[in-house]
Amino acid sequence: TPTEIVAENIPLNILYEDEHMIVINKKAGMVVHPAAGNWDGTVVNALAYYLANNSPHGSGDFVDSSGKITFHESEQSDPAGTDG
């Protein structure tokens, strides 16, 4: 079982990005986060690479779904607050 996220150079369809958040259009079939049976090739692996290498701002498995996902890069941009 991996203990850290491995950054992978996987193309992302970025719809919007600022210093607080990033919105991507996830393609169907792409797992959102690493878990048993899917330790690589996920959105989180792709974001780890993007944020470390390309982003000017940054350093639930829905495999069969597609569409927009918002990732908050800071607590200030989280509309749900910082408790979860």
C-alpha positions in Angstrom: 0.0 0.0 0.0 1.6 3.3 -1.1 2.0 5.9 1.6 2.3 9.0 -0.6 0.9 10.4 -3.8 3.1 9.8 -6.8 3.0 12.7 -9.3 2.3 11.5 -12.8 2.4 13.5 -16.0 -1.2 12.9 -17.1 -3.0 15.6 -19.2 -5.8 17.5 -17.5 -8.6 19.4 -19.1 -8.3 22.6 -16.9 -11.4 24.8 -17.2 -10.4 27.4 -14.6 -7.5 28.1 -12.2 -6.6 30.8 -9.8 -4.5 31.0 -6.6 -7.2 29.3 -4.6 -8.8 26.6 -6.7 -8.6 24.6 -9.9 -11.6 23.3 -11.9 -11.1 20.4 -14.3 -13.3 18.4 -16.6 -12.7 14.8 -15.6 -13.0 12.3 -18.4 -15.1 9.2 -17.9 -13.2 6.2 -16.7 -10.5 8.2 -14.8 -10.4 7.4 -11.1 -10.4 10.4 -8.8 -8.0 9.4 -6.1 -5.6 6.5 -5.4 -7.1 3.5 -3.5 -6.9 -0.3 -3.5 -6.5 -1.4 -7.1 -6.0 2.1 -8.5 -2.7 3.5 -7.0 -1.8 5.4 -10.2 -3.3 7.1 -13.2 -5.8 9.1 -11.0 -6.9 12.7 -11.1 -4.9 13.2 -7.8 -1.8 11.8 -9.4 -2.2 14.1 -12.3 -2.9 17.1 -10.1 0.2 16.4 -8.0 2.3 16.6 -11.1 0.6 19.6 -12.5 0.8 21.6 -9.3 4.5 20.8 -8.8 5.5 21.5 -12.5 3.0 23.6 -14.3 0.7 25.6 -12.1 1.4 29.2 -11.7 -0.3 29.0 -8.3 0.6 25.8 -6.5 3.4 23.8 -5.5 -15.4 9.0 -4.0 -14.7 7.0 -6.9 -16.9 8.3 -9.8 -15.2 6.2 -12.5 -18.1 6.1 -14.9 -19.0 9.7 -14.5 -17.6 12.7 -16.3 -17.8 16.4 -15.7 -16.4 19.3 -13.7 -14.6 18.9 -10.4 -13.4 21.8 -8.3 -10.3 21.3 -6.3 -9.6 23.9 -3.6 -5.9 24.9 -3.2 -6.5 26.8 0.0 -8.9 26.8 2.9 -10.1 30.3 1.9 -11.7 29.0 -1.2 -13.6 26.1 0.3 -17.3 27.0 0.3 -17.9 24.2 2.9 -15.6 25.8 5.3 -12.5 24.3 6.9 -14.1 21.6 8.9 -14.4 19.0 6.1 
